[in-house]
Amino acid sequence: MKKQTIKVVAFLAIAGSLATGCSLLKDVTYVSTTNPLEMHGDSVRVQVDITFPEKGINKKAAAEIVPMIGSTALKPLRVQGEKATGNGEAIQYKAGGKVTYKDMVAYTPDMEAADFMVTGKIYKGEKEKGEIEATKIADATIITPYLVDKDFKVVIAKDEFRRVTQESTLTVINYDKGRDAVKSSELKDDDVKAYGEFLIEAQANPKVELTKINVVGYASPEGEVDKNDGLSGDRAASAIAAAMKIAKKSENETAQTEGMYAPSGSGEDFAGFERELTADTKMNESDKQLVLRILQTESNPATREEKMRDLGKSFTYLDKNIFPKLRRAEITTNYDLTGFSDEEMKANSVSNPDTLNLEELLFCATLYTDLNEKLRVYKIAETRFPKDYRTSNNVGAVLYMMNKVSDAKAKFEKANGVKDNPISKNNLGAVAGVEGDRTKASKLLGQAGGAGSEVDYNKGIISIQNGNYGDAVTQLGSDASFNKGLAQLLNGSASITAGTVDGSDDAETGQGYYLKAVAAARQDKLADVVSNLKSAISKDGAYKAKAAKDREFIKYMENASFTAIAK
């Protein structure tokens, strides 16, 4: 925090005013480098310059000086004359001297509206000769960092929902060896019948839009390569003709359009051959491995076929059981499928949730603003898809938003148990922050990289609490927020705090107005102090009592305009 300018004349502790009336210690001055004292990171640091004038301490005297914040005593400081025995800081009798005292003490609530004082005892030899009269040297304590809003943010894991998805259906037509004519028996196969039924449904369903029909012809890897190249192309052409007949019978207008088809001949299908051979379970394993070795080592098609023919019975097995599967044309019908509308999804989530897949459920929950409805849908997803960490995580996120932090924590732990992930780590860090465990929160947030901007925001809150205000300004990001304005003020930029708060959701809240009043006080703008405090108190009456003892406003404690609203 930027140190406030000291405008208070140093208080004097004069030996002549001691209860004993002795002159062992006199005219000592105490100057606190901060006035009022300030709390940062739950601690109050003090520094006092103690000046002893010429002949201010007797040569054989010693003093134990005890600074106090309210009723809390800090570590004592022993000073002594040049001929005194002991381990104190020695002060020359004629020259006098100066001692700088430093300490840090944990902040306690009774320090908020207290005096920073010095007291202590005076000794000569081992005998106590008097007391240092309790003397106020500063006010205590500014605790503005405690205004931090502990609104730690959780992350809802995103869905991968797409309203329109690209789908496809595959139909295979098989051919006789060396032929490209489509057999009538092929058109009675189950997959061909299913294709016809699909086209009927697609024609009637406005959510299905055919985009392209790819037809690829293949030949088995025996015979002349050039002949097989032509044969595969001819099979693609005959498959298109067959597909268009099926489309006409199904009364699907789009599939009857020639421009919908993209034919290609793939030639000899060695890739398919290797795939089918690997999957075959009836061929002798050693013979199979020999064939596979030929496929993998011989790149010339003619030589490859020649070596396979030399296998005798093994080639006969291939010709009977493997090659027929390769003499085919594949019809791949691509289409766009439009999913449920928002209203359909919401209705189904109530009456028929089993019709919704995981991504639809995760998306459906985002359609609701009511937290109870969000929770209902996410719980459905968690029940049906417990192995996806997002479902439990998102249940936890909604519970957190409903201030059910303990229940939320259990869900975040469950989600991270399903899959260690940065989103749940951030959320567990948020819970730790709410619970006041900053060390644990910092560790978890450090493991949450990539979860979202919420991670840095949460780190920013911790940085304010730890007194690292520059870090907080950066971590809280570019978006205006109450905490961003607070961090700016604590980092010495009170002049921009009000603008940040005015651009945030707290522009017209009690805490927003109060922070703007503090910023105005640091800039000596009394009118803005009064105006903002009036607004803060009108929003929340508790700010009246707080302002009355807040050391941010100590310079105005006797000002009539201030006391009229704060006392």
N, C-alpha and C positions, 0 to 999 in steps of 0.2 A: 504494500500500500504506500502511496506517496505520503511522506511525512508532512504533517501540518507544521506551519511556522510557529515557533515558540514566541508568544507575545506576553508571557508572564515573567515578571521580575523575580529572580531567585529569592526563595524564602531563606531567612537567616535562623540558625540555631546558635544562641549566644550563651556561653558558659555562665555569664553573670545571672542568667535567668534560671539556672538549675536549682533544683530543690535544695541542694546543699549550700548553694551560694559560693561554691569554690570557683577558682579561675583556672582549673586544669585544662579546660576546653572552651574556646570562645570564638565568636564571629565566623563560624564555619558556614559555608554556603553549599546548597544542594541544588543542582539543575538537572531535571529530567530531559532527555533529548526528545522525548515524545510527550505531548500533553494535548489531549488526553492519551492515556495508554491505549494500545490496540491489541485485539486478539486476532491471531492468525494461526490456522492449523490447530485449533484447540488450545493454544498456548499464548501466554503473554510474555513478551521479551521486554526487559527494562534495561536502561542504561542511565546511570546517574553520574554526573561529574561533581566530585566533592572537592571543594577548594578550602585549604587551610591558609589563613593569612599569616603574615609575620607574627611570631610569638602566639600563634593560634592554639598550639598544643604544648603543654608542659613537657619538659625534657624527659621526665620520668613517668608521665601519664600514658594511659592506653584507653582506647574507646572501642567498644563493640557496637557497631552501627547495624541496626536491623531495619531494613526497608520492609514495609507492609502494604499489601493491597487489601484494604478493608481489614478483616480479621486474619488474613492469611499472611504469615511471616515468611519472608524469603530468606535465603542463606545469609548469615551474618558476615559482616566485614570487620576485621580487627585492624585498627591503625594505632600507632604508638609513637611516643616521642623518641628522640635520638638516643637517649640513655636508658629507655625502658627495656626490660627483658621480655622475650616472647617471640612469636612468629608473625607478628603483624607487619603491615606496610609502614616503614619508618618515615616520619616527617621531620624535617630539620626545623629546629626551634626558630632561628633567625630568618631563614629564607622562606619558611612555610612550604607549601607544596600542593599537588593536585593528584587525586586518585580517581580513576574511572571504574565504577562498579557496574558489573553486568550479571544478569541472571535471567533465567526463563522458568516460568512456573505454569502448571496446568491451570487452565481457566476453570473457575467455578461460578455458578450463577450469582453468588453474593458479590462478585466483583463488578457486576454490570453498573451499579450506581454506588461507587465507593470512592474513597480518597486513597491516593498513593502517598504514603507518609514514611518518615524515618523516625525511629526512636532508638533506644539502646541504653547502655550503661557505661559509666566512666570509672576507671580503676587507677590506683597508684600502688605500684607493686602488686600484691595479691589482694589488696583490699578494695572493695567497692566504695567509691566516694560520691557517687551521684548518678542521676539518670539524664539521658538526653531527652529533653522535652519533645513529646510527639509533635512533629511538624509536617504539615501538608506540603508536598512539592508538586503534585499534579493531580488531575482527575482521572478516574478510571470508570469504565473501560468501553471503548468503541468495539461493538461486536457485530458490525454490519455483515461480515461473511455468513453469519447465521441466518441471514435472510434468504439464503439459497433455497430454491424450490427443489425439493427432492423428487421431482417428477421424472424418475428414471423411465426410459422408454423401452418397451419390449417390441420384438419383431414378429410379425405374422409371416410364416413361411409361404412363399408364393405358389400359386397353382400354375400348371402348364396347360390350362384349358385353351382350346382353339375352337371357336364357333364353327369354322369350316375346316374340315380335315380332308387330306388327300388319301383316298382309298383306292383299292383295286381288287379285281376278281380274276382268277385264272381259269381258263378252259383249255384242255389239251385234246387235239385230234391226232390219232395215230394212223400210220399208213403202212401198206404192204411194201415189201422190199422192191426198191427201184421204181415205185409208183408215186404219182402225185394226186391221184383221184381220191376224193373223200368217199369212203364206204358208207352205205346207208346204215349199217350196224353201228358205226361211230356216232351217228346222230341220235342214237337211242341210249347212249351211255349216260350215267347219272350226272356227270359234271356238265354235259351238254344240255340235258334237261334243266338242270339247276340254272344254267346260264339264261335259258329262255325265260324261266320264271323271274329271274333277276331283272331282265329287260322289261317285263310286264310291270313289275313293281316300280322300277325306275321311271317308267313313263307316267305312272299315276302319282308318284311322290315328288312334290315340288322341292323337297330338300335334297334330291339327288340330281346332280347335273353331270352328264357324261362329258369328259374333256378330251380323251384320246384313246384309241384302241390300237395297241401295238401288236402286230402279228409277225412272229419270227418262225421261219421254217428251218428244220434241221435234217441232216442226213447221218446215217450211221457210218462209222469209219472203216468201211470196206468198199472196194471198187475204186474207180478212177476219181481222182480229186476234182478234175474239171467237171465231170459228169455230176458228181455229188453237189458241187457248188450250184450248178444250174437246177438240180433237183430240189435243193432246199428253197431256192427262190420260187420255184413252181408250187411247192407245197404251201408257201406263204400266200400265194395268189389264190389257190383253191380254198384255203382256210378262210380267206376274206369273203369269197363267194358264199361259202357255207354260213359264215357268221351273218351276212346280210340277209340270207334266207330266214335264218332264225329270228333276226330282228323284224323282218316283215311279218312273220307269223305271230310274233309277240306284239306287233303294232307299235313298235318303238321307232318313232320317226328319226330321232337323232342317230341311232345306230344304223339306219339305212342310208346315211349320207356317206358317199365315197370319201369325202375329205376328212372324215373322222379316222380313217385307217392309215397306219404307217407300217407298210410291209418291209421285211428284210429277210435275206437268206443268210444263214450263219454257216453254211457248208457242213463239213464233217465235224460232229460234236464230240471232240476228244475230252473236253472238260466234263460233259455229261457222262461220257463213257467211264471216266475215272470215278466220278461220283457214284454211279450205279454199281460199278464193280466193287467199290469199297463197302457199299451197303449190303451187297449180296452175302448171304449166309450159307449157301448150299455148295458153292464151288470149293474144291480142295484148296486149303489155305496156301500151300506152297505154290500151286499153279497160279493162284490169284496174285501172289507176291511177284512171281516171275513176269506176269502180264503188266503189273503196275510198274515194275522196273523198266520194262520196255517203253512204256508210256512216258516215264519221267526222264529217260536218258536218250531216247531217239527222237530228234526233232523233225526229221524228214518224214512226211506222211507216207510216201510210197515204201520206204524202207521199214517204217514202223509196222505197216500192214503186212509186209512180207514176213517179218520176224514173228508176227502173231500167227500167221497161217502155218508157219513151220511148227507151231505147238501142237498140231494134230487135234486130239480129242478136246483139248482146252479151247481151241478156236471154235470147234463145233458147239461146245457149251455156250460160248459167247454168242455165236450166231443164232442160237435158239432162245436164249434167256435174257441176254443183255441188249443186243443190237435192236430188237423190235421196239424196245422202249425209247430208243433214240430216233426212230423214224417218225417224226412228229412235227406238228406246228403248235405253237403256244399263242393263245389269244389272251392278251392282258388288257382288260377293260379298266381304264382309269376314270375315276369320277370324284367330284367334290361332294362331300356329305355335310349338309348344314345341320348342326345339332339343335337341341331344344332351345327355345326362346327363353329369356329371363323369367317370364311369367310361368312358362311350362316347367322350368326347373324348380321354381319355388313351390308350385303346386305339387309336383312329384315328390319333393322333399318331405311333404306332409303326408300325402296319400299313398305314394308308391316309391319310396326311396331306393328300392333295389334296382330301379330303372336307371339310376344315375351312377356313373363310374366315379373313380377317385377324383379325377381332375374336375369333373362337373360338380361334385359335392364341395370341393375346396373353393371353387369359383362361386357356387350358389351362396355360400356363407357370406361372401363379400357383398352380395346384393342387399343384405339387411343392415339397417342402422341400429336396430334394437339389439342390444347385447344378448338378451335372452334367446332371440331367434338365431343369432350367430352361433351361440353356444350349442343350441339344439342341433344345428346342421353339422357343426364340427364333431359333436359327439357321435352322430350317425357315422361319419367318416372314420372316426377312431374305432368304433365297434366293428365296422366292415373291413377296414384296412389298417389293422394294428401294427403291421410291419413297416409302415411308412412313417418316419419320425414326424413328418409335418402334421399329422392328425393330432397326436398328443400335444405337440408344441402349440398348435393353434388353439386347442381347448384351454391350455394353460394361459395363453395370451389374453383370451377373453376373460378368464377368471381373474387375472391380474387387473384388467381394466374395471372389473366389478369389485375391486379391493379385497378379493379373496386370495390374499398373497400366499398363505400357507398351502391352500389347494393348488394354486398355480405352480408353486415350487415343485410339488410332487409330480405334476404333469411334465414340467421341463426336465426333471431328472429322468422320468420315464422316456421321454423323447430322445434325450442324449444317450440313454442306454440302448435304445434301438439303433441309433447311429450317432457316433460322436460328430457333432456339427457346430459350426460357429454361431448359428442363430440361437440355438438353445443355450449355448455358453453365454451369449449376451444377455439372454433373458434371466438366466441364473445369476448373472452379475447384477442385473437390475434388482432382483430380489435381495441379494446380499447388501446392496446399497440401501434399500428401504429398511432392511433390518439393522443397519448401522455398522456392518462389518466391512469397512473400507478396504482392508487388506485383501480379504477374499474377493470382494467386488473387483478390485484392480487386477488380480490374477486372472479371474474369469474373463474380464473384458480384454485382457491382453491375449487371450486365446480365441477371441471372437472376430478376428480380422476377416473382412469380406462379407460380414453379415448385413452391413448397411450403415447409413449415416448415424443411426441410433447409437452405434457403439461409441463413436467419438463424442456424441452429445453426453452420453453417460460418463465417459471419461472426464468431460469438462466439469460435471458436477463434483466428481471426486477431486479434481484439481482445485476447485474453489475451496472445498472442505480442507484440503491439505495446504492451502495457502499458496498454490502455484498459479497465480492469476494470469500471467502471460500465456502459459500453456492452455489455460481454460478458454481464453479469448479465441485462440486458434481452434481448439477442439469443438467449441460450440458452433462452429460453422458460420456460414454467411446469412443464414436465416435469422431474422430478428426474434428474440425471445427475452423473457424476464431475466433468465440466468445469463444470457449474453450481455445484457445491459449491466447486471451486477458485476460480472467479471471485468467489464470495461472500467467501471467506477473504481473497483478495487485495484485495478492495474494503473490507475492514475489518469484515466480519461473521463472524468466526470462530465465534461462538456458534451460528450456524444451519447451519454447514457439515456437521457430523456428521449432523444430521437429513436434509439433502438427500442425502448419500451413502447413508444407510440406506434411503432411498426409491428408490434407483437400482439398476441391474443390478450395480453395483460394491460393494454393501453388504458382501459377504464376499470380495472379491478382495484381493490383496496391495496394489494401488495404493489401493483404497478405505480399507483399514485404515491405510495410511501417511498418507494425507491427514487422516484423523481424528486421528492422533497429532500431526500438525503443528498442527491446530486446537486440540487440548488443550494443547499447549505454549504457544500464544499466550494461553491463558486460565489459565496456571499450574496446570493440573490434572495433577499428576505421575502419579497412579494411572491416569488415562485414557491418558496418554502411554505408560506401561509396558504396559498391557493391549493397546492397539492395535498397538504395535510388535511385541509378541510374536506377535500374530495375523498381522501383515504378514510377518514373517520366516518364520513357519510356512508361509505360502503361497508365498513367494519368498525364498530365503536371501540374495539380493543386497541386500535392504533392510537387512541387518545392517551391512554395510560403509558403506552410504550414510548410515545414521543416525549412525554413529560420527563422521562428519565434517560432518554437516549443521548449519549454523549456526543453524537453527531450534531446535536442542536444546542450544545452547552453555551455557545456564545449568545444564544437568543433566550436563555432561560429567564432573564429579567426584562425581556422586551414585551411591551404590552400587546402587540399584535400576535406574538407567539403564545403568550400565556392566556390570551383570550380564547384560544381554541384548544390548547393542550393542558390546561389546568382547570 
